[in-house]
Amino acid sequence: MFPDIPSLRQWITQSKEAMSAEMGGSISGVNESDHQVSMRDGHKITCRVYKPESPSSGGSPLAVIYHGGGWCIGGLENEELLCRLLTSKLGVICVNVDYRLAPEHKWPLAIHDSYDATKWAAKNAGADPSKGFLIGGTSAGGNMTAVVAHMWRDAGDKPAITGCHLMIPAVCWQVLHRVYA
């Protein structure tokens, strides 16, 4: 059905965009903006920030989300609905990370991108992480959530991450070994 990774990526993007459109597209009360964020090697990735149109006077918590896709497919569209709902329903400022994909970009670039984007978000997204600082992701994004949380803790980075939302994370060594072997 899919002769190559680019075809699969195109299909996933179109499917996610169609699903978002079917759900009504953007959600009222949420402002979205794309930011080109520099990574440690000088490359820039896109981080989409979702903010409440009427933010809380006491500040908004922060959520940083990493998409799934086996580290080789997916993008901002994957977690768009989740980010919009977190913002509209809970008043969270949400940052959706478009990390670089394999096989073009070798391990550990996706991890480095996710960690660097999280550092950027904590300082620049406009949230107050003292109100809550959540990171999360689906599948490969769940794996990156676990890894980034440990890196953050081990480096003593501040503010402290207050929660991790691991949605069907890929954390089994045999699975990861096959992907990166």
RAJOGI-V365973 format. One record per pair of residues at least 24 apart in sequence whose C-alpha atoms are under 10 Angstrom apart, sorted by the first residue. I is the first residue (numbers start at 1). GAP is how many residues later the second one is. D is the distance in Angstrom with one decimal. If there is no record, write none. Layout:
BEGIN
i: [I & I]
gap: [GAP & GAP]
d: [D & D]
END
This chain:
BEGIN
i: [5 & 5 & 5 & 5 & 6 & 6 & 8 & 8 & 8 & 9 & 9 & 9 & 9 & 9 & 10 & 10 & 11 & 11 & 12 & 12 & 12 & 12 & 12 & 12 & 13 & 13 & 13 & 13 & 13 & 13 & 14 & 15 & 15 & 16 & 16 & 16 & 16 & 16 & 16 & 16 & 16 & 17 & 17 & 17 & 17 & 18 & 19 & 19 & 19 & 20 & 20 & 20 & 20 & 23 & 25 & 25 & 25 & 26 & 26 & 26 & 26 & 27 & 27 & 27 & 27 & 27 & 28 & 28 & 28 & 28 & 29 & 29 & 29 & 29 & 29 & 29 & 29 & 29 & 30 & 30 & 30 & 30 & 30 & 30 & 30 & 30 & 30 & 30 & 30 & 31 & 31 & 31 & 31 & 32 & 32 & 32 & 32 & 33 & 34 & 34 & 35 & 35 & 37 & 37 & 37 & 37 & 37 & 37 & 38 & 38 & 38 & 38 & 39 & 39 & 39 & 39 & 39 & 39 & 39 & 39 & 39 & 40 & 40 & 40 & 40 & 40 & 40 & 41 & 41 & 41 & 43 & 43 & 44 & 44 & 44 & 44 & 44 & 45 & 45 & 45 & 45 & 45 & 45 & 45 & 46 & 46 & 46 & 46 & 46 & 46 & 46 & 46 & 46 & 47 & 47 & 47 & 47 & 47 & 47 & 47 & 47 & 47 & 47 & 47 & 47 & 48 & 48 & 48 & 48 & 48 & 48 & 48 & 48 & 48 & 49 & 49 & 49 & 49 & 49 & 49 & 49 & 49 & 49 & 49 & 49 & 49 & 50 & 50 & 50 & 50 & 50 & 50 & 50 & 50 & 50 & 50 & 50 & 50 & 50 & 50 & 51 & 51 & 51 & 51 & 51 & 51 & 51 & 51 & 51 & 51 & 51 & 51 & 51 & 52 & 52 & 52 & 52 & 52 & 52 & 52 & 52 & 52 & 52 & 53 & 53 & 53 & 54 & 54 & 55 & 55 & 55 & 55 & 55 & 56 & 56 & 58 & 58 & 59 & 59 & 59 & 59 & 59 & 59 & 59 & 59 & 59 & 60 & 60 & 60 & 60 & 60 & 60 & 60 & 60 & 60 & 60 & 60 & 60 & 60 & 60 & 61 & 61 & 61 & 61 & 61 & 61 & 61 & 61 & 61 & 61 & 61 & 61 & 61 & 61 & 61 & 62 & 62 & 62 & 62 & 62 & 62 & 62 & 62 & 62 & 62 & 62 & 62 & 62 & 62 & 62 & 62 & 62 & 62 & 62 & 62 & 62 & 62 & 63 & 63 & 63 & 63 & 63 & 63 & 63 & 63 & 63 & 63 & 63 & 63 & 63 & 63 & 63 & 63 & 63 & 63 & 63 & 63 & 63 & 64 & 64 & 64 & 64 & 64 & 64 & 64 & 64 & 64 & 64 & 64 & 64 & 64 & 64 & 64 & 64 & 64 & 64 & 64 & 64 & 65 & 65 & 65 & 65 & 65 & 65 & 65 & 65 & 65 & 65 & 65 & 65 & 65 & 65 & 65 & 65 & 65 & 65 & 65 & 66 & 66 & 66 & 66 & 66 & 66 & 66 & 66 & 66 & 66 & 66 & 66 & 66 & 66 & 66 & 66 & 66 & 66 & 66 & 66 & 66 & 67 & 67 & 67 & 67 & 67 & 67 & 67 & 67 & 67 & 67 & 67 & 67 & 67 & 68 & 68 & 68 & 68 & 68 & 68 & 68 & 68 & 68 & 68 & 68 & 68 & 69 & 69 & 69 & 69 & 69 & 70 & 70 & 70 & 70 & 70 & 70 & 70 & 70 & 70 & 70 & 71 & 71 & 71 & 71 & 71 & 71 & 71 & 71 & 71 & 71 & 71 & 71 & 71 & 71 & 71 & 71 & 71 & 72 & 72 & 72 & 72 & 72 & 72 & 72 & 72 & 72 & 73 & 73 & 73 & 73 & 73 & 74 & 74 & 74 & 74 & 75 & 75 & 75 & 78 & 79 & 79 & 79 & 92 & 92 & 92 & 92 & 92 & 92 & 93 & 93 & 93 & 93 & 93 & 93 & 93 & 94 & 94 & 94 & 94 & 94 & 94 & 95 & 95 & 95 & 95 & 95 & 96 & 96 & 96 & 97 & 97 & 97 & 99 & 102 & 102 & 103 & 103 & 106 & 107 & 107 & 108 & 110 & 110 & 110 & 111 & 111 & 111 & 111 & 111 & 111 & 111 & 112 & 112 & 112 & 113 & 114 & 114 & 114 & 114 & 114 & 115 & 115 & 115 & 115 & 115 & 115 & 115 & 116 & 118 & 118 & 118 & 119 & 119 & 119 & 119 & 122 & 122 & 122 & 122 & 123 & 123 & 128 & 129 & 129 & 129 & 129 & 129 & 130 & 130 & 130 & 130 & 130 & 131 & 132 & 132 & 132 & 132 & 132 & 133 & 133 & 133 & 133 & 133 & 133 & 134 & 134 & 134 & 134 & 134 & 134 & 135 & 135 & 135 & 135 & 135 & 135 & 136 & 136 & 136 & 136 & 136 & 136 & 137 & 137 & 137 & 137 & 137 & 137 & 138 & 138 & 138 & 138 & 138 & 138 & 139 & 139 & 139 & 139 & 139 & 139 & 140 & 140 & 140 & 140 & 140 & 140 & 140 & 141 & 141 & 141 & 141 & 141 & 141 & 142 & 142 & 142 & 142 & 142 & 142 & 143 & 143 & 143 & 143 & 143 & 143 & 143 & 144 & 144 & 144 & 145 & 146 & 146 & 147]
gap: [67 & 68 & 97 & 98 & 66 & 67 & 64 & 65 & 66 & 60 & 63 & 64 & 65 & 66 & 63 & 64 & 62 & 63 & 57 & 61 & 62 & 63 & 65 & 66 & 60 & 61 & 62 & 63 & 64 & 65 & 63 & 62 & 63 & 58 & 59 & 60 & 61 & 62 & 63 & 64 & 65 & 59 & 60 & 61 & 63 & 59 & 58 & 59 & 62 & 57 & 58 & 60 & 61 & 58 & 55 & 56 & 59 & 54 & 55 & 58 & 59 & 54 & 57 & 58 & 60 & 61 & 24 & 25 & 56 & 60 & 24 & 25 & 26 & 55 & 58 & 59 & 60 & 62 & 24 & 25 & 53 & 54 & 55 & 56 & 57 & 58 & 59 & 61 & 63 & 53 & 56 & 57 & 62 & 51 & 52 & 62 & 63 & 62 & 61 & 62 & 60 & 90 & 60 & 76 & 79 & 80 & 83 & 84 & 75 & 78 & 79 & 82 & 60 & 70 & 73 & 74 & 75 & 76 & 77 & 78 & 81 & 69 & 72 & 73 & 75 & 76 & 77 & 68 & 71 & 72 & 57 & 70 & 54 & 55 & 56 & 69 & 73 & 52 & 53 & 54 & 55 & 68 & 69 & 72 & 29 & 30 & 49 & 50 & 51 & 52 & 53 & 54 & 71 & 29 & 47 & 48 & 49 & 50 & 51 & 52 & 70 & 71 & 73 & 74 & 78 & 28 & 32 & 35 & 46 & 47 & 48 & 49 & 50 & 77 & 34 & 35 & 38 & 44 & 45 & 46 & 47 & 48 & 72 & 75 & 76 & 77 & 30 & 33 & 34 & 35 & 36 & 37 & 38 & 41 & 42 & 43 & 44 & 45 & 46 & 75 & 32 & 33 & 35 & 36 & 37 & 40 & 41 & 42 & 43 & 44 & 74 & 75 & 76 & 32 & 34 & 35 & 36 & 37 & 38 & 39 & 40 & 41 & 42 & 34 & 35 & 38 & 34 & 37 & 32 & 36 & 37 & 38 & 72 & 35 & 36 & 70 & 73 & 32 & 33 & 34 & 67 & 68 & 69 & 70 & 71 & 72 & 27 & 30 & 31 & 32 & 33 & 34 & 66 & 67 & 68 & 69 & 70 & 71 & 72 & 73 & 26 & 29 & 30 & 31 & 32 & 33 & 65 & 66 & 67 & 68 & 69 & 70 & 71 & 72 & 73 & 24 & 25 & 29 & 30 & 31 & 32 & 33 & 59 & 60 & 63 & 64 & 65 & 66 & 67 & 68 & 69 & 70 & 71 & 72 & 73 & 99 & 100 & 24 & 29 & 30 & 31 & 32 & 33 & 55 & 58 & 59 & 62 & 64 & 66 & 69 & 70 & 71 & 72 & 73 & 98 & 100 & 101 & 102 & 29 & 30 & 31 & 32 & 33 & 50 & 53 & 54 & 55 & 57 & 58 & 61 & 69 & 70 & 71 & 72 & 73 & 81 & 100 & 101 & 29 & 30 & 31 & 32 & 33 & 49 & 52 & 53 & 69 & 70 & 71 & 72 & 73 & 76 & 77 & 79 & 80 & 99 & 100 & 29 & 30 & 31 & 32 & 33 & 44 & 45 & 48 & 51 & 52 & 69 & 70 & 71 & 72 & 73 & 74 & 75 & 76 & 77 & 78 & 79 & 29 & 30 & 31 & 32 & 69 & 70 & 71 & 72 & 73 & 74 & 75 & 77 & 78 & 69 & 70 & 71 & 72 & 73 & 74 & 75 & 76 & 99 & 100 & 101 & 102 & 32 & 69 & 70 & 71 & 72 & 31 & 32 & 68 & 69 & 70 & 71 & 73 & 100 & 106 & 109 & 28 & 29 & 30 & 31 & 32 & 34 & 35 & 36 & 39 & 40 & 68 & 69 & 70 & 72 & 73 & 108 & 109 & 28 & 29 & 30 & 31 & 32 & 33 & 38 & 68 & 107 & 27 & 28 & 29 & 30 & 67 & 24 & 25 & 26 & 27 & 24 & 25 & 26 & 60 & 58 & 59 & 62 & 35 & 36 & 39 & 40 & 41 & 42 & 28 & 32 & 33 & 34 & 35 & 36 & 40 & 27 & 31 & 32 & 33 & 40 & 41 & 25 & 26 & 27 & 30 & 40 & 25 & 40 & 41 & 24 & 40 & 44 & 42 & 77 & 78 & 76 & 77 & 74 & 72 & 73 & 72 & 30 & 31 & 34 & 30 & 32 & 33 & 34 & 36 & 37 & 40 & 32 & 36 & 39 & 31 & 27 & 30 & 31 & 33 & 34 & 29 & 30 & 32 & 33 & 34 & 36 & 37 & 32 & 30 & 31 & 34 & 33 & 38 & 39 & 40 & 36 & 37 & 38 & 39 & 35 & 36 & 31 & 29 & 30 & 31 & 32 & 33 & 28 & 29 & 30 & 31 & 32 & 31 & 27 & 28 & 29 & 30 & 31 & 26 & 27 & 28 & 29 & 30 & 31 & 26 & 27 & 28 & 29 & 30 & 31 & 26 & 27 & 28 & 29 & 30 & 31 & 27 & 28 & 29 & 30 & 31 & 33 & 27 & 28 & 29 & 30 & 31 & 32 & 27 & 28 & 29 & 30 & 31 & 32 & 27 & 28 & 29 & 30 & 31 & 32 & 26 & 27 & 28 & 29 & 30 & 31 & 36 & 24 & 25 & 26 & 27 & 28 & 29 & 24 & 25 & 26 & 27 & 28 & 29 & 24 & 25 & 26 & 27 & 28 & 29 & 33 & 25 & 26 & 27 & 24 & 24 & 25 & 24]
d: [7.7 & 7.5 & 9.7 & 9.0 & 9.6 & 8.5 & 9.7 & 7.4 & 9.3 & 9.2 & 8.3 & 5.4 & 6.5 & 8.8 & 9.0 & 9.1 & 9.9 & 9.8 & 9.2 & 7.7 & 6.6 & 8.9 & 8.7 & 8.4 & 9.0 & 6.9 & 7.4 & 8.8 & 6.5 & 7.8 & 8.9 & 9.1 & 9.4 & 9.2 & 9.5 & 9.4 & 5.7 & 6.2 & 9.0 & 8.7 & 9.4 & 10.0 & 6.4 & 8.7 & 9.2 & 9.9 & 9.5 & 9.9 & 9.1 & 8.1 & 9.5 & 7.8 & 6.8 & 8.6 & 9.6 & 8.6 & 9.7 & 9.1 & 8.5 & 7.5 & 10.0 & 8.8 & 6.5 & 7.9 & 9.4 & 7.3 & 9.2 & 8.5 & 9.2 & 7.7 & 5.0 & 7.1 & 9.6 & 9.3 & 8.5 & 6.2 & 9.6 & 9.6 & 8.5 & 9.8 & 9.7 & 6.8 & 9.0 & 9.9 & 6.6 & 6.1 & 9.9 & 9.2 & 9.5 & 9.0 & 9.1 & 9.7 & 9.8 & 9.9 & 8.8 & 9.5 & 9.7 & 9.7 & 9.5 & 9.3 & 9.9 & 9.7 & 9.7 & 9.5 & 8.7 & 7.1 & 7.5 & 9.5 & 9.0 & 8.2 & 8.3 & 8.8 & 9.9 & 9.6 & 7.8 & 6.2 & 9.3 & 9.3 & 6.0 & 7.5 & 9.3 & 9.8 & 7.8 & 8.0 & 9.9 & 7.1 & 9.9 & 9.5 & 9.5 & 9.5 & 9.7 & 9.3 & 10.0 & 9.4 & 9.5 & 9.2 & 10.0 & 7.9 & 6.2 & 6.4 & 7.4 & 7.8 & 9.9 & 8.4 & 9.7 & 8.5 & 10.0 & 8.5 & 6.6 & 5.5 & 7.7 & 9.7 & 9.1 & 8.2 & 9.8 & 6.3 & 5.5 & 4.7 & 6.0 & 8.6 & 7.4 & 9.8 & 9.5 & 8.7 & 9.7 & 7.5 & 9.0 & 9.4 & 8.1 & 5.6 & 5.1 & 6.7 & 8.1 & 9.6 & 8.7 & 9.7 & 9.9 & 7.1 & 5.7 & 4.6 & 6.4 & 9.0 & 8.8 & 10.0 & 6.8 & 9.3 & 9.3 & 6.8 & 6.6 & 9.7 & 8.9 & 6.5 & 9.1 & 9.7 & 8.2 & 5.7 & 5.1 & 6.4 & 8.1 & 8.9 & 9.5 & 8.7 & 9.7 & 6.2 & 8.4 & 7.6 & 7.1 & 4.9 & 6.8 & 9.0 & 8.7 & 8.5 & 8.7 & 9.2 & 9.6 & 5.9 & 6.4 & 9.3 & 9.1 & 5.9 & 7.3 & 7.0 & 9.4 & 9.4 & 8.9 & 9.2 & 9.8 & 8.6 & 9.6 & 6.8 & 8.8 & 9.0 & 9.7 & 7.2 & 9.4 & 8.6 & 8.6 & 9.1 & 9.2 & 9.5 & 8.7 & 6.5 & 5.5 & 8.7 & 9.0 & 7.1 & 9.3 & 9.0 & 6.2 & 5.4 & 6.1 & 9.6 & 8.1 & 5.1 & 5.5 & 7.6 & 8.9 & 6.5 & 8.0 & 9.7 & 9.6 & 9.0 & 7.5 & 5.1 & 6.2 & 8.5 & 9.4 & 5.7 & 5.5 & 5.3 & 7.2 & 4.8 & 4.6 & 6.0 & 8.0 & 9.9 & 9.6 & 9.3 & 5.7 & 5.0 & 5.9 & 7.8 & 8.1 & 7.6 & 8.0 & 8.6 & 5.5 & 6.7 & 5.5 & 8.8 & 7.8 & 6.1 & 4.9 & 6.2 & 8.3 & 9.6 & 9.9 & 9.2 & 6.7 & 6.3 & 4.7 & 6.2 & 8.6 & 9.3 & 8.8 & 9.3 & 9.8 & 9.0 & 8.7 & 8.1 & 5.9 & 4.6 & 5.4 & 7.4 & 9.7 & 9.2 & 9.3 & 9.6 & 8.6 & 5.8 & 4.7 & 6.1 & 7.3 & 9.0 & 8.4 & 6.5 & 9.9 & 7.3 & 8.9 & 9.8 & 8.1 & 6.4 & 4.7 & 6.4 & 8.4 & 9.1 & 9.7 & 9.9 & 7.3 & 6.1 & 5.0 & 6.2 & 9.3 & 8.9 & 10.0 & 9.0 & 8.5 & 5.8 & 4.9 & 5.3 & 8.6 & 7.6 & 9.0 & 9.6 & 8.2 & 9.9 & 8.9 & 8.8 & 6.4 & 5.4 & 7.4 & 7.8 & 9.8 & 10.0 & 7.1 & 9.8 & 9.8 & 8.0 & 6.3 & 4.6 & 7.1 & 9.3 & 8.1 & 4.6 & 7.3 & 9.2 & 7.2 & 7.2 & 7.8 & 7.3 & 7.6 & 8.5 & 8.7 & 5.6 & 5.8 & 7.7 & 7.1 & 4.8 & 8.0 & 9.1 & 9.9 & 6.7 & 4.8 & 4.9 & 4.6 & 4.6 & 7.4 & 8.9 & 9.2 & 9.3 & 9.4 & 8.8 & 9.5 & 9.1 & 8.3 & 7.0 & 6.1 & 7.8 & 9.0 & 8.7 & 9.8 & 7.2 & 5.3 & 8.5 & 9.9 & 8.7 & 9.7 & 8.2 & 9.0 & 8.4 & 5.7 & 5.8 & 8.3 & 9.6 & 9.8 & 9.2 & 7.4 & 9.7 & 9.1 & 5.9 & 8.1 & 9.8 & 9.6 & 8.7 & 10.0 & 8.4 & 4.7 & 4.5 & 6.4 & 8.5 & 9.0 & 9.6 & 9.3 & 9.9 & 9.6 & 6.7 & 8.0 & 9.7 & 10.0 & 8.5 & 9.5 & 10.0 & 8.4 & 7.8 & 9.1 & 9.0 & 9.0 & 8.2 & 8.4 & 10.0 & 7.9 & 9.6 & 9.5 & 8.9 & 9.5 & 9.7 & 9.6 & 7.3 & 7.5 & 5.9 & 8.8 & 9.6 & 9.8 & 8.9 & 8.1 & 9.9 & 8.6 & 9.3 & 9.5 & 9.9 & 6.8 & 9.7 & 7.4 & 9.4 & 9.7 & 9.9 & 9.6 & 9.6 & 9.9 & 9.7 & 9.9 & 9.7 & 9.6 & 9.9 & 9.6 & 8.6 & 9.8 & 7.2 & 9.5 & 9.9 & 9.7 & 8.1 & 9.6 & 9.3 & 6.2 & 9.1 & 7.5 & 7.2 & 9.8 & 9.5 & 8.6 & 10.0 & 10.0 & 9.1 & 7.2 & 8.4 & 9.5 & 7.2 & 8.6 & 9.1 & 8.7 & 5.6 & 8.7 & 7.9 & 7.9 & 9.4 & 8.4 & 10.0 & 9.3 & 9.0 & 8.5 & 9.0 & 9.5 & 8.5 & 7.4 & 9.8 & 9.7 & 9.8 & 9.3 & 9.5 & 9.4 & 6.6 & 8.1 & 8.1 & 8.7 & 10.0 & 7.1 & 8.3 & 9.3 & 8.8 & 9.2 & 9.5 & 9.0 & 7.7 & 6.0 & 7.9 & 7.9 & 7.3 & 5.0 & 5.1 & 6.5 & 8.7 & 9.5 & 6.1 & 5.9 & 4.7 & 5.6 & 7.2 & 7.4 & 8.5 & 6.5 & 5.1 & 6.3 & 8.5 & 8.4 & 5.4 & 4.3 & 5.6 & 7.4 & 9.7 & 8.6 & 6.5 & 5.7 & 5.9 & 8.5 & 7.7 & 8.6 & 6.5 & 4.5 & 5.9 & 6.1 & 8.6 & 7.9 & 6.2 & 5.0 & 4.2 & 5.3 & 8.7 & 9.7 & 9.2 & 8.5 & 6.2 & 5.7 & 8.5 & 9.5 & 9.9 & 7.9 & 8.1 & 9.0 & 7.0 & 8.2 & 4.6 & 5.7 & 6.6 & 4.2 & 6.6 & 8.1 & 9.0 & 8.8 & 5.1 & 5.2 & 5.7 & 9.3 & 9.4 & 8.5 & 8.8 & 9.2 & 8.5 & 9.6 & 8.3 & 9.5]
END
